[in-house]
Amino acid sequence: MHDIPPTATRPPHPALSPREQQVLRHIGHGHTYTATARLIGISVHTVDGYLRRIRAKTGIRSQAELIRLALLSELTEH
């Protein structure tokens, strides 16, 4: 059986920008859109826009799937 490298070394999705990864990380931590916006200094509308782009890039449809992506990518560990 082949060893699989730790997911911490893999980006959540190669097409995600650093800012999209940052927003996803906060959502993975359970932060609301409002809390995420406040923590990184952007508007709630902008958070929503980043999450819409993440969904479009990954094919994800639900909030639960976004959180799962963050957890599987171990974004919440940083």
Residue, then its C-alpha position, 0 to 999 in steps of 0.5 A: m500500500h502506498d503512503i499518502p502524504p499528509t493533507a497539511t502539505r496539500p492546498p485545499h484546492p489548487a485553484l483557491s487564492p490565498r484570500e479564499q483559503q483564509v476565508l475558508r479557514h475561518i468558516g472551518h473554525g465555525h466563524t460566521y460571515t460577520a465574524t470572518a469579515r471583522l477578523i480579516g477586515i473585509s465586508v460581509h458581502t465580500v466574504d459571501g463573494y469569496l465563498r461563492r467563488i470557492r463553491a464555483k471552483t470546487g463544485i461545492r453546494s452547501q455550507a457543510e461541504l465548505i466546512r468539510l473541505a476546510l477540515l479535510s485540508e487541515l486549514t483549521e490547524h493554522 
